[in-house]
Amino acid sequence: MSGLNNEQTTAVSTTDGPVLIVAGPGSGKTRVLTTRIAYLIQEHNVAPWHVLALTFTNKAAREMRERVERLVGERASWITMGTFHSFSARILRTYGGEIGIDSRFVIYDDGDQMSVVKQAMNGLDINIKQFSPRAVLSGISGAKSHNLSPQAYSRSVETYWEEIVARIYPIYQDTLTRRRALDFDDLLFAALRLVRESEHARTKLRDRHRYILVDEYQDTNHIQYLIVNALSEEHRNLCVVGDPDQSIYGWRAADIRNILTFKDDYPEAVEVHLEENYRSTPQILTAAETVIRANTQRIDRTLRTSRPKGEQLIVRECSDEAVEAQFIVQEINRLQRQHNYTGNDFAVLYRTNAQSRPIEEAFIRGGVPYQLIGGTRFYERREIKEVVALLRLISNPDDSGAFQRVMDAFPIGQGIGTKSLSALEDWASRRRTGLEAALAALDAPDGPQVAGRGRTLLISAAAVLADLRLAANDITLSELFDRALRDTGFLSLFESGDPEMMDRWDNVLQLRSTIEQYDALPHEEALPTFLEEVALVSDADTLEADEEKVTLITLHA
């Protein structure tokens, strides 16, 4: 623990019982967390598999694991470390069957969820121009974040808008269930159900995770709060780290009360304040403290720094967004000339993604390399979503959302129209079953009503997909990737040599290089693991350490 200040040492060495670490910005929070984990293992003789560390991004989890590995070596591989969502997905794959969740579930991203909402609204004759599907999805997400099932939400309705959401919510949820799919909120919702309803899973999880650490606790929502409390109820070795002053995620149901009332839940908790700032100059701290002290919902603490006095803060008012963007480019160029800075010494922060457009245009005109965090990400590119949809369909034969995308985009679906696809979905919906059963019933007298040619093409496509599904357990993931693109005709789309298509093919090859990293896993684990990690990638995870590029990023990302 050499190099730690007194506050940090206390935070690291107070191991048993609940601990609240109020960590101001730049106070060495990550170092304290990683050193605390190492201290538990090396000095307190805690088995590494008894440690659970929860973060909010995969990037933060990776960085934390790398730091812990440098401290404890190979023992770090036994620590459970990741985001709330990845942890929830992991325990649901292991124990989900105990509450009726198929271990082969897929995770629906934002685009998949929006598609299901629109489909439900169309089925109810609710005008998507009058009622925004995005707002409906937000309403459903909010209900789940507050642990409200469709039935419980319906009973709580107070406004006409909530009544609209209450009509859509059960259909949305039923569709996901039939497709063996969970959305991001479901991962947490179902994990809480698992811990509460399955005594076997609860006992196993509590016995394994005897020491729990939670980073950025001020950003937890109600469900996450309930999960952590349920897991730590027996051993009560819960260490949470956060700062109410840095809570900026109220719009996505983060509940600042979780950290403000921590000691109400755990009266015996030790509270430690990390107040020494190692990052900022006195001028920055003074400005920040002056602003935040107007906030009444906070834990009082005073930041200090031993850093020398720095430059004064500058506020520049510009006449419009174009002038502002040009000023940013000129200022970056000036500072690079005067101080030999590189691109990654700079970041431009803004409130919403829409505000990046004039800045990007100015950067392009000025020849300033940049990376955009929160824009069109790699896994949101059309060709990547198409290939991932195919892999999802191989993993889960009931994923009708992926099936529709594959039939639309791949030669294997050529000639299969929307009428045929709708007939499959309608048949499955009426019988409360999935796509796999609908395809199997195509030749049955009471099967989906699909015309002759459409039925023949669907049966052929289903056979190709079934063969790929069987192969998935016998070959590596990269071999499955190659075979899937060949057998579905996807490769033929790039034979023309068209420059735009070849750019798309380069992206597909980049995806393949990523997939090769999963070849070392057992065949039956590789595809589900890849799909889970792809689904849980966040904006912050796309941040590159490229010294030539300026980072453009929203405050929330």
C-alpha positions, 0 to 999 in steps of 0.5 A: 500500500505504499504511496497511498495517503491516509484516507486511501489506506483506510479505504483499502484496509477496512475490509469487513462489513459495509464501507462507503467510500465517497471519492471526489474526482481525481482522488485515486478511486480506481487505485483504491479499488484495485489495491483493496481487491489485492489487499483482500486476497494477499493480506486478508486471505480471501479466495479470489473467487469470493470477490465480485467487482461491479462497474458500469462499462466493459472498458472500466472492468478491463482496466480494473482487471489489468491493474489487479493482475499486475498486483496479484498475478494469475489469481485475478482470473478467478475474480468475478469482474464486469458490468451489472449487465454482464454479471446478470447475463452470466448468472442467468445463463447458469441459473436462469432455468430455475425461473424459466429463462432459456440459457440460450437467450439472446440480448436485444439491442436498441434497434431490436427493441424499437422494432418490437415496439413498432410491431406491437403498436401496429398490432394495436392500431396505435399511430406511431406518428402520434405516439413516439415509439422511442418514448414508449420504449423509454416508458417500458424501460422506466417501468422495468428500472422500478421493478414493475412488471406489465401487470404491476405497471398497468395497475399504477397508470395515472395518465392517458400516456401511461395507459398507452404504454401499459397496452404495449408493454405486455405485448412487447414482453410477450414477443421477447419471451417467444423469441427467447430474448431479453433486453438490457433492462430484462437482464437486471429484472430477471437477475433480481427475480432469480436471487429472490425466487430461487433459493438454490441460486441465491445460496450459491451466489451469496456463498461465492460472492462474499466480498462485493465492490461497486464502482460509481454507486451514485449511478445505480438504479433501483433494480441494481440497488436491490440486486446488490443488497440481496447478494450482500445480505448474508455476509454484509461485506459490501464496499460502494464507491461513488460521489453524489456530486458526479451523478449525471444519469438521472435520465436513465433511472439512476437513483442518487438516493442509493448513495445518500441513504447507504448508511440508513441501510447499513448503519454500521457502515464505515464512511471514508472520504477521498478528498485529495485531488491528484488531477486538477489545479486549484483553480479548477477545484475552486470553480467546481466546488463553487458550482456544486455547493448549490446542490442540496442533495450531496454528501458534504466534503471538501476537495483539496490538491497539492498541485501547483497553481495552474492557468485560469479557466477561460469562458469564450462566448461565440455568436453561433455553433459554426464560429464556436467549432472554428474557434475549437479547431484554431485553439487546438492548432495553437496549443499543438504548435506552442506545446507539442501536444498530440491529438489525444491530449484534447477532448471536446465535450458536449451535451447531446450527440446532435451538437457534434455535427458542426464540430466534425465539419470544422475538424474535417475542413481543418484536417484535424483527426478525431474519433467520435464516441457515441456516433455510428459505432462499428456494431451498428454498421449495416453489414455488421448488424446483418452478419451478427443477426445471422450468428444470433439466428444460429444461436437462437432459432426463435429470434424472429427479429434476426430471421427477418433481417437475414431474409431481407439482406441475404441471398438465402432469403431472396423471394421470401416476402413480407407476407410470408414472414408475417404469416410465420409471426402471426401463427407463432403469436396466436399459439404463443410459441416461437419461430422454430415451431412455426418453420417446423409446421410449414408442411402441416395442415394447420401450419402457417398459411404461406403460399407454395413458392414462399413455403418451399423457400422458407423450408430450404432456408430453415434447413441451411440454418439448421445445418449451421446450428449443428455445425456450431458445436463441432467447429471453431467460431471463425470456421462457423463464420466462414461457413455461414457466410458461404452457405447463406450466399452472403459472400456472393454480394461482394463479388462485383468489386464495387468500391462501396461494397469492398469497404463494407467487406473490409468491415466484415473482415475486421469482424472476423478478426475479432471473432478469431479471439473466441476460437480458444473457447469450447465450441459450445461456449464461443458463439453465446459468449461473443454475442453477449459481449457484442450486445453489451458494448457501450459508447465508452468501450469504443474509446481508442488510445490513438495519440493522433486523434482528438476525442469528441464525446458527450458528457454522459458517454 
